[in-house]
C-alpha cells in the first residue's frame, strides 16, 4: 500500500516569479495576505544602498507618482522606520498627492499598524476636498483601500461607513471605533447604491475625461465591495461581470485595465473563500478560467488557480490546464509554473514526472535557451544525487546557451567534483574563447584542482603498491 501523499499548498503566494501588473495593493501587501511585488526574500544579496541611490537620482529628474510609490514600497520592504521617514519626507514636499497618502497608509497597514493607517486615511479624506480638482482625482483610491483594510480586519460596518461616505461626498469620515459593529442605516445604503450605479453607468461611456479614466478602476472596485458587504458575493460578481461585458463590447478585453480589474475581482472572491463563509470553489474557478484565457502568463491568476484546485482535491485538472496552455502558447514562465505545480501539488513529489517535464521544457523551441530552466534542471539532479546526469546536463546547457557565463561557472561550483581538472580546464578555455568576463578566480581554482588530482594519484599509486606488496607477501607465505 502506497504512503499517503500530503498536500503541499498552504497558500497561493509561494511561486517566486512575479508576472502581473504592479498595483497599489501588490506594492504594499502583507507577506501572507496578498501577492507582493517585493518581499523580504527578494532583498537577500541585494545591494540595497545602490538601489536607494538609483531611486533618489531618478526622482530628481523625473516626476512620476508611481515612481515615488515604488521608492516608498522598496524602502518599506527594507526597513519600516526608514519607510515611514521617507513617506513623511515625500508628503512634506507634495502634501496634495493622494497616491502618496495612500502609500503611507498602506505601508502602516502592511506592518500591522492599523490604528496609524486609519489616522492617515482619515486625515487625507478630511482635507482633500480643498485641493485643486486634478489633485482630487485619486480620492476613490483612498476610499477603496481604506474600506478594504477595514473589511480585511473583519469590520464590515466600518467598511460600509467609508463607502457610504464616498457616496455622501462628505468632508469627514466617521469611522466606528474598533468595538462598534453597527452598519449604516438603510437610507444611507440605498443612497450609496444609487450613487455607485450611476457612477458605473457614466464610466461605461466612451466620452469620459482623463481624470474619470484614472479613477474608474477604483470606483468599480468600491461598487463591487459595497454590493458584497451589503448584499453578498453574487451581487458583487454581477458588478464585475457587467464591466467586463462592456470591455468585450469595446474590444478591450485584453487591455491592462481588464487585467487589473480581473485581479481585483479575483482578490475579492479569494478573500471570501478564506473567510469561513459558505463558498463554492467553482465561483473562483470560473473567474480564473476567464482571466487565464485572456492572460495565461499572469502568475497571480496561475497561483490562485493552482491553490483553488489543490483545495478541491480533484486530480489532474491543473496538469490538464497547463498542458493545454503549453500546447497553445508555450513560454518559459508557463514551463516554470508547471514545474512548480508538479513539485508542490503533493508531497513527496513524483521524481519521474518532474524529470519528464524538464525534458519537455528544454526540448520546446520557446524555452530551449532558458538559462534559468537549465540551472533548475541541473540543481534538481544534484538534489536527487544524480551527479552524472547533472554533468551531462551541464554540457548540454552550455551548448544551447553559449553566452551564459552563470552556466559555465557551475563547473567550478555545483558540479566541480564531477568534472576532472582537464574538463574544467576546457570549460575555462571556452570562457576565454567566448570573451565572457568573470570575477571568480578560476585560474587559482584550476591550479589547486590539478594539485589535488596529482596528490590523489600519488596516494592511489602508493595504495596500489602497498596492496601489491601485501599480496606478494601473502603468496610467499602460502607457497614458500
Helices and strands as residue ranges (DSSP letters): E 6-7, H 24-27, G 40-43, H 48-61, H 65-78, H 80-93, H 98-110, H 114-127, G 128-130, G 133-138, H 139-152, H 156-168, H 186-203, H 210-230, H 233-250, H 256-273, H 281-294, H 299-312, H 317-329, H 332-344, E 346-347, H 351-363, H 371-383, H 387-400, H 405-408, G 409-412, H 421-433, H 442-478
